[in-house]
Amino acid sequence: MTVTPNNKQQNPQQPFFMQVNTGDSFDLLGNILRHWKLVAVLSIVGLLAGTVASRYVRDSFDNKTMLQLDTKSKSGKAVSDFGDLFDAKSPAVAEIHLIKSLSVLMPVVEQLHLNYMAEPQGIVDRLMRREGRMDLDLFEPPKAGMLGIDKKDEKWIAVVRSQDTYELFSPMGQSLVVGKVGETYRIPMGADSVAICVRAFSAEPGQSFRLFRSSVLSVAEGLQAAINAYEKEKNSNILEISYSGRYPDRVADVLNAVAQAYVRQNVEMRSAEAEKSLEFLEEQLPSIKAKLDSSERLLTNYRNKMGTVDLGAEAKGTLERQVELKTQLLSLQQQYQEKARLFKEDHPAMQALLQQQQRLNREIGKEESKTKKLPITQQDVLKLQQDVEINNQLYTSVLNNIQQLRVVRASEIGNVRVVDPAYIHEKPSKPNRKKIMAAGLGGGFAFSVVLIYLLHLIGGRGVGSSSEIERETGVSVYAKIPKTQISRKLPGVNDKRFILAKADAEDIAIEKVRTLRTALEFSFLEEGGRVLMVTGIVPGAGKSFVSLNLAYLFAKQNKRVLFVDADLRKSRLSHMREKGVSDILINNGKLEDLVVDMGEGFFFLPKGSRAPNPGEMVSSRAFAELIDECKSKYDVVVIDTPPNSLVSDAQSIAKLADFGLIVIEYKKHSMDEIQDVIDQLSIAKLDKKAIVLNQCLQDGLGYGYDYRYRYDEIKKS
C-alpha cells in the first residue's frame, strides 16, 4: 500500500480556543489520578507544614474598650441637622486622632514600661507551646559602642534559675548578676553600667530570654500603628479602641491606660483656659489691693485735714457716673491684656476692645468736664472717693472671678467618659490553627496539582491525536496502545526478553497489539510481505515492547516467526557475549546455530557478541544476504532497529523491509519530528509504512514496565 504524504496547514483564521485540544483537561485529570501518590505525599507534607506553622505562630489576644463622646453644644438641633445635610465630619474623627496621638501614647509607654522587652528563646519551646514570659520594669544597657561591638549584635540574655531568681549574661557571655524578682540592680561595665529590674516572670528553670530596650518614641509610634480607634456607627459618638498582643493582661492594661490618658488629657484641655485666666487674675490681685489701700488712705487723710465736705446731688450723680464708666474701662483693659496673649493687635477682637475703650474715654472726659465747674474742695473729695469706689469694685470683681474660676477648675469633668473598660480575655483570637492546617493541606494539594500540570505541559507538548497525525502526514495510525501496569508477580517478568502477551494474554495493551496484528495481516502479509521493520524516534517509546509482543502474537497463528535484534549498538533484549547477528556477518557462526527457540514457533536472533562498526554492518551485503536467508526459512521476520533520530541504521535496514512500523510515544513528539522519520523512510524506498501510538493515557492507567534504551554515549558523540 503506497501512501503519499499530504501535509496540511492549520487554518490561520481559526480561533485559538478552537485549536486547543479539548481532551487536555481530561488528560490533566487523568494525570492527577495516575499520580495520586505524589498528590497524597505533597498534601501530607503541606499538612505537616501547616501543623508546624500553626504551632510556631504565637497566640494573639484581641481586646477593646468603649468611650462615649459628649458633643452637646449651644447651637442646638438645627446646627446638627445642617451638619447631616452637608455631610459634615463627625467630631469623633478629631477625637480618634487625639486618641492615637503621641501625647497620649508616650505616657502610656512610660507608665507600663513597654519599651523594655524580654523575648523568649528556643524553637523547641515555641513549637511545644511552653514558652515562658518575663516582664521588665527597667533595663538600661550601656550606651552604644561602649562594649566595642555593634549595637545590633548585642545579645543580653536572662536565664531563669528558680521560681524567683534569674541570671543576667552580657553579650560576651559573662555572667553579671543573679538577681531576684522586684529588685533593681546596677552593674558597672567599663565606663558605664547596666541596670535591670524584673517585675515578674513565669517560666521553667533553664528557659532564656533576650532583653531589649527601645526608645519611648519608637514604641509609641508602633502603638499608633497597632491600635485601631473607630466610631461604631456614624454620628453615634461611641468610640471603640481595639488592640491585640501576645499577653491578655498586658493588652487590657494598654487599652485601659490609653483610655485613662485620653480622658485625663481631655479634662486638662478643657480646664486649660480657666487655669490660664485664674493665673492672670491672681497675678493682678496684689497690685489692685495695693491701689485700693492707697486710695482709702488718701481719702481718710484728706477728711482728717479738711473736715467733712458735703457733696450736692449733681456731684454725687457725676461721681456715680464716673465710677461706673471707669470700672467698665478697667474691665475692658483686663480683657485686652488677656487676649493679647492669644491675638495680635490687628486682630478684629483686639480692635473691637480698643474701640470700646475709646468710647468710654470720651464719655469719661465729658463727665470730668462737668466736675471742673464744682468748687475745688468738692473736686478733690470727688476724685478721692472716685478712686476708692473704682478700686473697691475692681478688687471685689477680681475676687469673685478668681473664686468662680477655681470652682470651674475643680469641677471640670471633660466631654469623654469610659463606658466599657478592657477586661482580660483568656481565649486567644488568633491564630486559627485548624484553618492554618487546612491551608497547609490545601496548599500541598494545590502545589501537587500545579506540579503535575507543569509536567503535563512539558511532557504533553507533542502530538497525541491519531486523526491529526493521519491528516498532517498522510500515514495511517494502526493502533493506539495504552499504558498498562505490569505486575511484578508475573512469571519471567525480570527476564530481558519478557513477553507480556505470553504472561498475561488478557492485558489491555496486548488487546491493542492484537488489533495491530490484524491490521498488518491485511496490509502486509496478504500482499506477500514477510519482513517487518519496527523503528522509533527516540529511546523509551516502547519500540522493543511492541515488536517483541507483536512477533509472539504472529507465532500464535501457527507461523514460524523470527525476531531479529538489529540494534547492534545498545540493545536491551540480548545478553552480553551472546552470539547473533554480528557474529554471522563476520562468519563467526551460522543462522541455524545462533537462533534461540522461544517456543510456540517463535525464534529470537540476538544482536551478537561483537559489533565494531554497527552502521557499516547493517548496510553491508552480508546483512542483506542474512535477511534473505531468514525470509526463506521463516514465515514472518520482525526486525527491531535502533531509534531513527539518533543513528542511520534504520534507513539502511528499511531498504530490505516490506513494511515499516513507526512506534511513537503519546504526546512526546512534535509533528515535524514524526514527519522527518516518515521522510527518511520514504527516501530509503520504504513506501509501505504505518504508525503505532504507544503509551497512550486512558482511564488513569499507568505503564510501569521499563523498556528504555540508553543512548547517552551516542548523543555525546
C-alpha positions in Angstrom: 0.0 0.0 0.0 1.6 3.2 -1.1 0.8 6.3 0.9 1.6 9.8 -0.3 2.3 12.4 2.4 -0.4 15.1 2.4 0.7 17.8 4.8 -1.9 20.4 5.6 -1.6 23.7 7.4 -3.9 24.8 10.2 -6.4 27.4 9.3 -4.9 30.7 10.4 -8.4 32.2 10.7 -9.4 29.5 13.2 -9.8 30.9 16.7 -7.2 29.9 19.2 -9.6 28.2 21.6 -10.8 26.0 18.8 -7.3 24.9 18.0 -6.8 23.7 21.6 -7.4 20.0 22.2 -10.4 19.7 24.4 -9.1 16.5 25.7 -6.3 18.2 27.6 -8.4 18.8 30.6 -9.3 15.2 30.7 -5.7 14.3 30.3 -4.7 16.5 33.2 -7.4 14.9 35.4 -6.1 11.5 34.3 -2.6 12.6 35.2 -3.7 13.7 38.7 -5.4 10.3 39.2 -2.3 8.5 38.0 0.0 10.5 40.2 -2.3 10.1 43.3 0.7 9.0 45.4 2.5 12.3 44.6 -0.6 14.2 45.4 -1.0 12.4 48.7 2.6 12.8 49.7 2.6 16.6 48.9 -0.7 17.0 50.6 0.6 15.3 53.7 3.8 17.4 53.6 1.6 20.5 53.3 -0.5 19.3 56.3 2.7 18.8 58.3 4.0 22.2 57.3 0.7 23.8 58.3 0.8 22.0 61.6 4.3 23.2 62.4 3.3 26.7 61.3 0.2 26.7 63.5 2.2 25.7 66.5 5.0 28.2 65.7 2.7 31.2 65.4 2.2 32.7 68.9 -1.2 33.3 70.4 -2.7 36.7 69.9 -5.4 38.2 72.1 -7.8 40.9 70.8 -9.5 43.3 73.2 -11.3 46.6 73.1 -12.6 49.4 75.3 -15.6 51.7 74.6 -15.8 55.5 75.1 -18.7 58.0 74.9 -18.1 61.4 73.4 -20.5 64.2 74.7 -20.9 66.7 71.8 -23.8 68.8 73.2 -23.4 72.4 72.0 -25.3 75.6 72.3 -26.1 75.6 68.7 -28.9 73.1 69.3 -30.5 70.6 66.9 -30.6 72.9 64.0 -26.9 73.0 63.7 -26.8 69.2 63.9 -29.4 68.9 61.1 -27.3 71.2 58.9 -24.3 69.1 59.6 -26.1 65.9 58.5 -27.4 67.8 55.4 -23.9 68.8 54.2 -22.2 65.5 55.4 -20.1 67.4 57.9 -17.4 65.3 59.6 -18.3 63.8 62.9 -16.4 65.3 65.9 -15.4 61.7 66.6 -12.9 61.9 63.8 -10.9 64.6 65.6 -11.1 62.6 68.9 -9.8 59.4 67.1 -6.7 61.3 66.0 -6.2 62.6 69.6 -6.5 59.1 71.0 -3.7 57.9 68.7 -1.5 61.0 69.3 1.9 60.7 70.8 0.9 62.9 73.6 -1.5 60.2 74.8 0.6 57.1 73.9 4.0 58.1 75.1 2.9 58.5 78.7 1.3 55.0 78.4 4.6 53.5 77.2 6.4 55.1 80.2 3.7 54.1 82.6 3.6 50.4 81.6 7.4 50.2 80.7 6.5 48.9 77.3 9.9 50.0 75.9 11.6 47.2 78.0 11.0 43.8 76.3 12.1 40.2 77.0 11.8 37.8 74.0 11.7 34.1 74.9 14.3 32.0 73.2 14.2 28.4 71.9 12.4 27.0 68.8 11.5 23.7 70.6 9.8 25.5 73.4 7.9 27.6 70.9 6.8 24.6 68.9 5.8 22.8 72.1 3.9 26.0 73.2 5.6 26.1 76.5 7.4 29.5 76.2 7.7 31.5 79.3 7.2 35.1 80.0 9.3 37.9 81.6 8.1 41.4 82.4 10.7 44.2 82.9 10.4 47.4 84.9 13.8 48.5 83.9 16.6 47.6 81.5 19.2 50.1 80.6 22.3 48.6 78.8 25.4 50.6 78.3 25.4 53.2 75.6 26.1 52.1 72.0 29.7 51.4 71.3 30.8 51.2 75.0 31.2 47.4 74.7 33.2 47.6 71.5 30.6 45.6 69.4 27.8 46.7 67.1 24.6 47.5 68.8 22.6 45.1 66.6 24.9 42.3 67.6 24.4 42.8 71.3 22.5 39.9 72.9 21.6 40.4 76.5 20.3 37.1 77.9 18.4 36.4 81.1 18.2 32.8 82.2 15.7 31.6 84.8 17.3 29.8 87.7 14.5 29.3 90.1 10.9 30.5 90.8 12.1 34.0 91.7 15.7 34.2 90.6 17.4 34.8 87.2 20.9 35.2 85.9 21.9 38.0 83.5 24.6 37.4 80.8 26.4 40.1 78.8 26.8 39.9 75.0 30.2 38.5 75.6 28.7 35.6 77.6 29.8 36.9 81.0 27.6 36.3 84.0 26.8 39.7 85.5 24.4 39.1 88.3 22.0 36.5 89.8 19.0 38.7 90.6 15.7 38.4 92.3 12.3 39.4 91.1 11.3 43.0 92.1 14.9 44.2 92.9 16.8 46.7 90.9 20.5 46.1 90.1 23.1 48.4 88.6 26.2 46.6 87.5 29.3 48.6 86.4 30.6 47.7 82.9 33.7 49.7 82.0 32.9 53.4 82.0 29.2 52.7 82.0 26.7 50.3 83.7 23.8 48.1 83.1 20.6 48.4 85.1 17.8 45.8 85.3 14.7 45.2 87.3 12.5 42.2 86.6 8.9 42.8 87.7 7.8 39.2 87.3 8.3 36.1 85.2 6.5 32.8 84.5 9.0 30.3 83.1 10.7 27.0 83.9 14.2 26.9 85.1 16.7 27.0 82.2 14.5 29.0 79.9 16.2 32.1 78.5 15.0 35.5 77.3 16.7 38.0 75.1 16.4 41.5 76.6 15.7 44.7 74.5 15.4 48.3 75.2 13.7 50.6 72.7 13.1 54.4 72.8 9.7 55.5 74.1 9.1 57.3 70.9 9.6 54.3 68.6 7.4 52.1 70.8 4.7 54.8 70.9 4.8 55.0 67.1 4.4 51.2 67.0 1.3 51.6 69.2 0.0 54.2 66.7 0.0 51.5 64.0 -1.2 48.7 66.2 -4.1 50.5 68.0 -7.3 50.9 66.0 -9.8 53.6 67.0 -13.1 54.0 65.2 -16.7 55.2 65.6 -19.1 52.3 66.0 -21.8 54.0 63.9 -21.9 57.3 62.1 -22.8 60.2 64.5 -23.3 57.7 67.3 -20.4 59.4 69.3 -19.5 56.0 70.6 -15.8 55.3 70.1 -14.1 51.9 70.3 -10.4 51.3 70.8 -9.1 47.9 69.9 -5.6 46.3 70.3 -4.1 42.9 70.1 -1.0 41.4 71.6 0.6 38.2 73.0 -0.4 38.6 76.6 -4.1 39.2 77.5 -3.4 41.1 80.7 -1.0 43.4 79.0 -3.4 44.1 76.2 -6.1 45.0 78.7 -3.6 47.2 80.6 -2.6 49.1 77.4 -6.2 49.8 76.4 -7.2 50.9 79.9 -4.1 53.1 80.2 -4.8 54.7 76.7 -8.4 55.4 77.7 -7.5 56.9 81.0 -4.7 59.0 79.5 -7.1 60.3 76.8 -9.8 61.2 79.3 -7.2 62.9 81.6 -5.9 64.9 78.6 -9.5 65.8 77.6 -10.2 67.2 81.1 -6.9 69.1 81.1 -7.5 70.6 77.7 -11.0 71.8 78.8 -9.7 73.3 82.0 -6.6 74.9 80.4 -8.5 78.2 79.6 -9.8 78.5 83.1 -6.3 77.8 84.5 -4.7 80.5 82.4 -7.4 83.1 83.3 -7.0 82.2 87.0 -3.2 82.6 86.8 -3.6 86.0 85.2 -6.1 87.3 87.8 -4.0 86.0 90.7 -1.0 87.9 89.4 -3.1 91.2 89.2 -4.8 90.9 92.6 -1.9 92.2 94.8 -1.5 95.4 92.7 -5.2 96.0 92.7 -5.3 95.6 96.5 -2.4 98.0 96.9 -4.2 100.6 94.8 -7.4 100.2 97.0 -5.5 100.6 100.2 -3.6 103.7 98.9 -6.8 105.4 97.7 -8.6 104.7 101.0 -5.7 106.1 103.0 -5.6 109.3 100.9 -9.3 109.9 101.3 -9.0 109.4 105.1 -6.1 111.8 105.4 -7.9 114.5 103.3 -11.0 114.3 105.5 -8.9 114.5 108.7 -7.3 117.6 107.3 -10.2 119.4 105.7 -13.1 118.0 107.7 -16.4 116.8 106.3 -17.3 118.1 102.9 -20.9 117.8 101.7 -21.5 116.9 98.1 -24.5 118.1 96.2 -26.9 116.0 94.2 -25.1 116.9 91.0 -21.7 116.0 92.4 -23.0 112.6 93.6 -24.5 111.8 90.2 -21.3 112.7 88.5 -19.3 110.6 91.0 -21.5 107.5 90.3 -21.4 108.0 86.6 -17.6 108.3 86.5 -17.1 105.3 88.8 -19.3 103.2 86.5 -17.5 104.3 83.3 -14.0 103.9 84.8 -15.0 100.4 86.1 -16.1 99.4 82.7 -12.9 100.8 81.2 -10.7 98.8 83.7 -12.7 95.6 82.8 -12.0 96.2 79.1 -8.3 96.8 79.8 -8.2 93.5 81.6 -9.8 91.7 78.7 -7.4 93.4 76.3 -4.4 92.1 78.4 -5.8 88.6 78.5 -6.5 88.4 74.7 -3.1 90.0 74.0 -1.6 86.6 74.9 -3.6 84.9 72.1 -4.0 87.6 69.4 -2.0 90.3 67.7 -3.0 93.9 67.9 -4.6 94.0 64.4 -6.9 91.1 65.3 -10.6 92.0 65.0 -11.3 91.1 68.6 -8.4 93.4 69.8 -9.6 96.2 67.6 -13.2 95.9 69.0 -11.9 96.2 72.6 -9.8 99.3 71.6 -12.9 101.0 70.0 -14.9 100.3 73.2 -12.1 101.8 75.3 -12.0 104.9 73.1 -15.8 105.4 73.5 -15.6 105.1 77.3 -12.7 107.5 77.4 -14.8 110.1 75.5 -17.7 109.7 78.0 -15.3 109.9 81.0 -13.9 113.1 79.5 -17.4 114.6 79.3 -18.1 113.8 83.0 -14.7 115.2 84.1 -15.5 118.5 82.3 -18.7 118.7 84.5 -16.6 118.2 87.6 -14.3 121.2 86.9 -17.3 123.5 87.4 -17.6 122.4 91.1 -15.7 124.1 93.9 -12.1 123.0 94.4 -12.9 121.2 97.7 -15.7 119.2 96.2 -13.5 118.3 93.2 -10.7 116.9 95.5 -13.2 114.9 97.6 -15.0 113.7 94.5 -11.7 112.5 92.9 -10.6 110.7 96.1 -14.0 109.0 96.6 -14.0 108.0 92.9 -10.6 106.3 93.2 -11.8 104.4 96.3 -15.0 103.2 94.7 -13.4 102.2 91.4 -10.6 100.2 93.2 -13.1 98.6 95.6 -15.3 97.4 92.8 -12.4 96.2 90.8 -11.0 94.3 93.7 -14.3 92.7 94.5 -14.9 91.7 90.9 -11.4 90.1 90.7 -12.0 88.2 93.9 -15.4 86.9 92.5 -13.8 85.9 89.2 -11.0 84.0 91.0 -13.4 82.1 93.1 -15.6 81.2 90.0 -12.5 80.0 88.1 -11.4 77.9 91.0 -14.8 76.2 91.1 -14.7 75.6 87.3 -11.2 74.1 87.5 -12.1 71.8 90.4 -15.4 70.7 88.8 -14.3 70.2 85.2 -15.0 66.6 84.0 -14.4 66.8 80.3 -16.7 65.6 77.5 -15.5 62.0 77.3 -16.2 59.1 79.6 -15.3 55.4 79.7 -18.3 53.2 79.0 -16.7 49.8 79.0 -13.1 49.2 80.2 -11.0 46.4 78.7 -11.3 43.1 80.6 -8.8 40.3 80.4 -9.8 37.6 77.8 -8.3 34.2 78.4 -9.1 32.8 75.0 -6.8 33.9 72.1 -8.4 35.3 69.0 -5.6 34.2 66.7 -4.3 32.1 65.2 -7.0 29.8 64.0 -4.8 26.6 64.0 -7.4 24.5 62.2 -7.5 27.0 59.3 -3.7 27.1 59.1 -3.5 23.3 59.0 -6.3 23.2 56.4 -4.5 25.9 54.4 -1.3 23.8 54.6 -3.2 20.7 53.3 -4.8 22.7 50.6 -1.5 24.3 49.6 0.2 21.0 49.4 -2.6 19.7 47.2 -2.6 22.8 45.0 1.2 22.6 44.7 1.0 19.0 43.6 -1.7 19.8 41.0 0.4 22.7 39.7 3.4 20.5 39.5 1.6 17.8 37.7 0.1 20.4 35.3 3.6 21.8 34.6 4.9 18.3 33.9 1.8 17.7 31.8 2.7 20.9 29.8 6.3 19.9 29.5 5.7 16.3 28.6 2.5 16.9 26.7 3.6 19.3 24.0 3.7 16.6 21.4 1.0 15.1 19.2 -1.5 12.8 20.8 -4.3 12.7 18.3 -4.3 9.9 15.7 -6.6 11.8 13.4 -4.2 14.8 13.5 -1.3 12.6 12.6 -3.1 11.0 9.7 -4.3 14.3 8.5 -0.9 16.0 8.6 1.3 13.1 7.4 -1.0 11.0 5.3 0.2 7.9 7.1 -2.3 5.7 8.9 -2.2 5.0 12.6 -2.7 1.3 13.0 -3.0 1.2 16.8 -3.2 3.2 20.0 -1.6 1.1 22.7 -2.5 2.3 26.2 -0.2 2.3 29.2 -0.6 -0.7 31.4 0.6 -1.6 34.9 2.6 -4.8 34.7 2.5 -6.9 37.8 5.9 -7.8 39.2 4.4 -11.2 40.2 4.0 -12.4 36.6 6.3 -15.3 35.6 9.5 -14.2 33.9 8.9 -10.5 34.4 12.5 -9.9 35.3 13.8 -11.6 32.1 15.2 -9.3 29.4 13.0 -10.9 26.8 9.9 -10.9 28.9 6.8 -11.2 26.7 3.6 -9.7 28.3 1.4 -11.4 25.7 2.6 -14.8 27.0 2.5 -13.9 30.7 -0.9 -12.1 30.7 -2.8 -12.5 27.4 -5.8 -10.5 28.7 -3.9 -7.3 29.4 -5.4 -4.2 27.7 -2.2 -3.3 26.0 -2.0 -6.8 24.4 -5.5 -6.5 23.1 -4.4 -3.4 21.2 -1.3 -5.3 19.9 -3.7 -7.9 18.6 -5.6 -5.2 16.8 -2.2 -4.1 15.3 -1.5 -7.7 14.2 -4.8 -7.9 12.4 -4.2 -4.6 10.6 -0.8 -5.9 9.5 -2.2 -9.2 8.2 -4.4 -7.3 5.7 -1.9 -4.7 4.7 1.3 -6.7 4.9 1.1 -10.5 5.0 -1.8 -10.9 2.5 0.2 -8.9 -0.1 3.1 -11.3 0.2 5.3 -9.4 2.6 7.5 -11.2 5.1 9.9 -8.6 6.5 8.5 -6.1 9.1 10.8 -3.4 10.3 10.0 -1.7 13.6 11.6 1.6 14.4 11.1 4.7 16.6 12.1 8.3 17.0 13.9 8.3 20.4 14.6 5.7 23.1 11.8 5.0 25.6 8.9 4.9 23.3 8.3 1.2 23.8 9.5 0.1 20.3 11.0 -3.2 21.6 7.9 -3.9 23.7 5.7 -3.6 20.7 7.9 -5.6 18.3 8.5 -8.4 20.7 4.9 -9.0 21.6 3.8 -8.5 18.0 6.2 -11.2 16.9 4.9 -13.6 19.6 1.3 -13.0 18.5 2.2 -13.7 14.9 3.7 -17.0 16.1 0.5 -17.9 17.9 -1.2 -18.1 14.5 0.9 -21.2 13.6 3.6 -19.2 11.8 7.3 -19.5 12.1 8.4 -16.1 13.3 11.9 -14.8 13.7 12.7 -11.8 15.8 15.9 -10.2 14.6 17.6 -7.9 17.2 19.2 -5.4 14.7 20.0 -2.8 17.4 23.7 -3.6 17.4 24.6 -0.6 19.5 22.6 -0.6 22.7 20.2 -3.5 22.6 18.4 -4.3 25.8 17.0 -7.6 24.7 20.2 -9.5 24.0 22.6 -10.8 26.7 26.2 -9.8 26.8 28.6 -12.1 24.8 25.5 -13.8 23.3 26.3 -14.7 19.7 24.0 -13.4 17.0 23.7 -11.0 14.0 27.2 -9.5 14.3 28.8 -13.0 14.6 27.0 -14.2 11.4 28.1 -11.1 9.5 31.8 -11.8 10.3 31.4 -15.5 9.5 31.7 -16.5 13.2 28.5 -18.5 13.2 25.5 -19.7 11.2 21.9 -18.7 11.5 20.5 -22.1 12.4 23.1 -22.4 15.2 22.6 -19.0 16.8 18.8 -18.7 16.7 17.2 -19.0 20.2 14.0 -21.1 20.2 11.5 -19.2 22.4 8.8 -21.9 21.9 5.4 -22.0 20.1 7.1 -21.2 16.7 8.8 -18.1 18.0 12.5 -17.7 17.4 14.9 -15.0 18.6 18.2 -13.9 16.9 20.4 -11.8 19.3 22.4 -8.9 18.2 25.7 -10.7 18.6 28.7 -10.6 20.8 30.8 -8.1 18.8 29.8 -5.1 16.7 32.9 -2.9 16.0 31.1 -0.8 13.3 27.3 -1.3 13.6 26.4 1.2 10.9 28.6 -0.5 8.3 27.4 -3.9 9.3 23.7 -3.3 8.7 24.3 -1.6 5.4 26.6 -4.4 4.1 25.8 -7.1 1.5 26.2 -9.7 4.2 23.4 -8.3 6.2 21.1 -8.3 3.1 22.0 -11.9 2.5 21.2 -12.7 6.1 17.7 -11.2 5.7 17.2 -13.1 2.5 18.1 -16.3 4.3 15.7 -15.5 7.1 12.9 -14.9 4.6 13.5 -18.3 3.1 13.3 -20.2 6.4 10.6 -18.2 8.3 7.0 -17.0 7.6 7.5 -13.6 9.2 10.7 -11.8 10.0 10.4 -8.9 12.6 13.5 -6.6 12.7 13.9 -4.4 15.7 16.0 -1.4 14.7 17.7 1.5 16.6 15.8 4.8 17.0 15.8 6.7 13.8 16.7 10.1 15.2 20.0 9.0 16.7 21.6 6.8 14.0 21.1 6.0 10.3 20.8 2.2 10.9 17.0 2.2 10.4 17.4 3.8 6.9 19.8 1.1 5.8 17.5 -1.7 7.1 14.4 -0.1 5.5 15.7 -1.0 2.0 15.4 -4.7 3.0 11.9 -4.5 4.6 8.5 -5.0 3.1 6.7 -2.9 5.6 7.8 -0.2 8.2 6.2 0.3 11.6 7.0 3.6 13.4 6.4 3.5 17.1 6.0 6.9 18.7 5.2 7.8 22.2 1.9 9.6 23.1 2.3 13.4 23.3 6.1 13.2 23.3 6.9 14.1 19.7 6.1 17.1 17.5 4.6 16.8 14.1 7.9 17.9 12.5 9.8 15.0 14.2 7.2 12.5 13.1 7.3 13.8 9.5 11.1 13.7 9.5 11.1 9.9 10.3 8.5 9.3 7.6 10.5 11.3 5.0 13.7 9.4 5.9 12.0 6.0 5.4 10.5 7.3 2.1 13.9 8.2 0.9 15.0 4.7 1.7 12.3 3.5 -0.8 10.1 2.1 2.0 6.6 3.1 0.7 4.5 0.8 2.9 4.5 2.1 6.5 2.2 2.8 9.4 2.3 4.4 12.8 1.7 3.0 16.3 0.9 5.5 19.0 2.2 3.9 22.2 1.8 4.5 25.9 -1.5 6.4 25.5 -3.1 7.7 28.6 -6.5 6.1 29.3 -8.7 5.7 32.3 -5.9 6.6 34.8 -3.8 3.5 34.0 0.0 3.6 34.3 2.6 1.9 32.1 5.0 0.5 34.6 7.4 -1.7 32.7 10.7 -0.1 31.7 11.7 -0.5 28.1 14.1 2.4 27.9 17.3 2.5 25.9 20.5 4.3 26.9 22.0 6.3 24.1 23.9 8.8 26.2 27.3 7.9 24.6 25.9 8.1 21.1 24.3 11.5 21.8 27.6 12.8 23.2 29.5 11.7 20.1 
